[in-house]
C-alpha cells in the first residue's frame, strides 16, 4: 500500500461508524496476515478504537470473524443476483458472468489468497460458526450453479456444476500459489469450452 493509498484509506475509514471501522480493519488484517495471527488489540488499534469498544459490537473475536466472512459471502451472492438481473432468462450468460467475476478478482487473490480457502485452513473445527458459514455459503453457491446448468440445458447439471466449481476454485488456488500463468484467461476459456460441449437447445418456432 502506497502512502497515498494509506492516506486515502485513513480519511475514508475515519468517516465510518465504529462498527464499520472495526469490520474494515478486520478485513484488512485478516486478509493480509490471517485470522490466527491477528489479535483483537491490533484490530482495535487499526480501527482507531479500543478493545472495550470492539467487544461492545462483537462479543468475541470468533463473532467478528464470522461477520467478516458473512459480508464476503454476501458479495458473491450479490454477484449471482446482479447477473440474474442483467441476463434474465440467459443462464449461460450468467454462468460466464460468474466466471468473469472470479477471473477479474484473481489478481487480488494472487497477493492475499482466497479468504474462504485461507479461513478453512485456519479453522479446522467444522463446528466453528465461521467454518459452518463457509460450508453453507459454498453449498448454496453449488445449488445456484446447478440450477443455472439445469436451465442452460446441460445434460447432467450436477456434474456440470461440480466441474464449474472445481474450475472456479482451482483457478483461485492457482492464482494464489502462482502455478499457472494467465489464470483468468484460461479460466474463461475452460468455462466457455464446457458450455460449448453442450450447445443450448434450439427453441421450436
C-alpha positions in Angstrom: 0.0 0.0 0.0 1.5 3.4 -1.0 1.4 6.5 1.2 -1.3 7.9 -1.0 -3.4 4.8 -0.7 -2.8 4.7 3.1 -3.9 8.3 3.5 -6.9 7.8 1.3 -8.0 4.8 3.3 -7.5 6.6 6.6 -9.6 9.5 5.5 -12.3 7.2 4.3 -12.4 5.0 7.3 -12.4 8.0 9.7 -15.9 8.8 8.5 -17.3 5.3 9.2 -19.3 4.4 12.3 -17.3 2.4 14.9 -18.7 -1.0 14.0 -17.9 -0.5 10.3 -14.4 0.8 11.2 -13.8 -2.4 13.1 -15.0 -4.6 10.3 -12.9 -2.6 7.8 -9.8 -3.1 10.0 -10.6 -6.8 10.5 -11.0 -7.3 6.7 -7.6 -5.7 6.0 -5.7 -7.5 8.7 -7.3 -10.9 8.4 -6.8 -10.9 4.6 -3.2 -9.7 4.9 -2.0 -11.7 8.0 -4.5 -14.4 8.6 -7.1 -15.0 11.4 -4.8 -16.6 14.0 -2.0 -14.1 13.6 -4.2 -11.0 14.3 -5.2 -10.1 17.8 -8.2 -8.1 19.0 -5.9 -5.3 20.1 -4.4 -5.0 16.7 -7.8 -4.7 15.1 -8.9 -2.1 17.7 -5.7 -0.1 17.0 -6.2 -0.3 13.3 -9.8 0.8 13.6 -8.9 3.7 15.9 -10.9 2.4 18.8 -10.4 0.3 22.0 -10.8 -3.3 22.8 -13.7 -2.4 25.1 -15.5 -0.7 22.2 -14.8 -3.6 19.9 -16.3 -6.0 22.4 -19.5 -3.9 22.6 -20.1 -4.6 18.9 -18.7 -8.2 18.8 -18.8 -10.4 21.9 -15.8 -12.4 20.8 -13.1 -12.5 18.1 -14.9 -15.5 16.6 -18.1 -13.4 16.2 -16.1 -10.8 14.3 -14.5 -13.4 12.1 -18.0 -14.8 11.3 -19.4 -11.4 10.5 -16.4 -10.6 8.2 -17.0 -13.9 6.3 -20.7 -13.3 6.2 -20.1 -10.0 4.4 -17.7 -11.7 1.9 -20.2 -14.4 1.2 -22.9 -11.7 0.6 -20.7 -10.2 -2.1 -20.7 -13.5 -4.0 -24.5 -13.8 -3.6 -24.9 -10.3 -4.9 -22.8 -11.2 -7.9 -25.2 -14.0 -8.8 -28.2 -11.8 -8.2 -26.7 -8.9 -10.3 -26.1 -11.3 -13.2 -29.6 -12.7 -13.0 -30.9 -9.1 -13.4 -28.5 -8.3 -16.2 -29.2 -11.5 -18.2 -32.7 -12.6 -17.4 -33.6 -15.9 -19.0 -30.0 -16.4 -20.1 -28.4 -18.9 -17.8 -25.3 -19.4 -20.0 -24.6 -15.7 -19.9 -25.0 -15.8 -16.1 -22.5 -18.7 -15.8 -20.0 -16.9 -18.0 -20.6 -13.8 -15.8 -19.8 -15.7 -12.7 -16.6 -17.0 -14.3 -15.7 -13.4 -15.3 -16.4 -12.2 -11.7 -13.9 -14.7 -10.4 -11.4 -14.1 -13.2 -11.4 -10.4 -12.5 -10.7 -11.0 -8.8 -7.7 -13.3 -9.4 -5.0 -10.5 -9.4 -6.0 -9.6 -5.9 -6.2 -13.2 -4.8 -2.6 -13.7 -6.1 -1.5 -11.3 -3.4 -3.7 -12.2 -0.5 -5.3 -15.5 -1.3 -8.9 -16.6 -1.3 -10.3 -15.6 2.1 -12.6 -18.7 2.3 -9.7 -21.1 1.4 -7.4 -19.4 3.9 -10.0 -19.4 6.6 -10.9 -23.0 6.2 -7.2 -23.8 6.7 -7.2 -21.8 9.9 -10.5 -23.2 11.2 -10.1 -27.0 11.3 -13.0 -27.4 13.7 -16.1 -27.9 11.5 -18.4 -26.9 14.3 -16.9 -23.4 14.5 -19.6 -20.9 13.5 -17.4 -19.3 10.8 -16.5 -22.6 9.3 -20.2 -23.6 9.2 -20.9 -20.3 7.5 -18.3 -21.0 4.8 -19.7 -24.5 4.2 -23.2 -23.2 3.9 -22.1 -20.5 1.5 -20.3 -23.0 -0.7 -23.3 -25.4 -0.7 -25.6 -22.5 -1.7 -23.3 -21.5 -4.5 -23.2 -25.0 -5.8 -27.0 -25.2 -5.7 -27.2 -21.9 -7.8 -24.7 -23.2 -10.3 -26.6 -26.5 -10.6 -29.9 -24.5 -11.2 -28.1 -22.5 -13.9 -26.8 -25.6 -15.6 -30.3 -27.1 -15.5 -31.8 -24.1 -17.1 -29.0 -23.9 -19.6 -30.0 -27.3 -20.9 -26.8 -29.1 -19.9 -27.5 -32.9 -19.9 -26.0 -33.6 -16.4 -26.4 -30.4 -14.4 -25.0 -31.9 -11.2 -21.8 -33.0 -13.0 -21.5 -29.7 -14.9 -21.9 -27.7 -11.7 -19.3 -29.8 -10.0 -16.9 -29.2 -12.9 -17.6 -25.5 -12.7 -16.9 -25.5 -9.0 -13.6 -27.4 -9.5 -12.5 -24.9 -12.2 -13.6 -21.7 -10.4 -12.0 -22.7 -7.1 -9.0 -24.3 -8.8 -8.3 -21.0 -10.6 -8.3 -19.2 -7.2 -5.8 -21.7 -5.7 -3.6 -21.5 -8.8 -3.6 -17.7 -8.7 -2.7 -17.8 -5.0 0.3 -20.1 -5.5 1.3 -18.7 -8.9 1.4 -22.1 -10.5 -0.5 -21.2 -13.7 0.1 -18.1 -15.8 -2.8 -16.1 -17.3 -5.2 -17.9 -14.9 -8.1 -15.6 -15.7 -7.9 -16.0 -19.4 -7.6 -19.8 -19.1 -10.5 -19.9 -16.6 -12.7 -18.1 -19.1 -11.6 -20.5 -21.9 -12.3 -23.6 -19.9 -15.8 -22.5 -18.8 -16.6 -21.5 -22.4 -15.4 -24.9 -23.6 -17.6 -26.6 -21.0 -20.7 -24.8 -22.3 -19.7 -25.3 -25.9 -19.6 -29.1 -25.4 -23.4 -28.9 -24.9 -24.9 -26.2 -27.2 -28.1 -24.6 -26.0 -31.2 -26.5 -27.1 -33.0 -25.0 -30.1 -36.3 -23.4 -29.4 -39.1 -24.7 -31.6 -40.7 -22.0 -33.7 
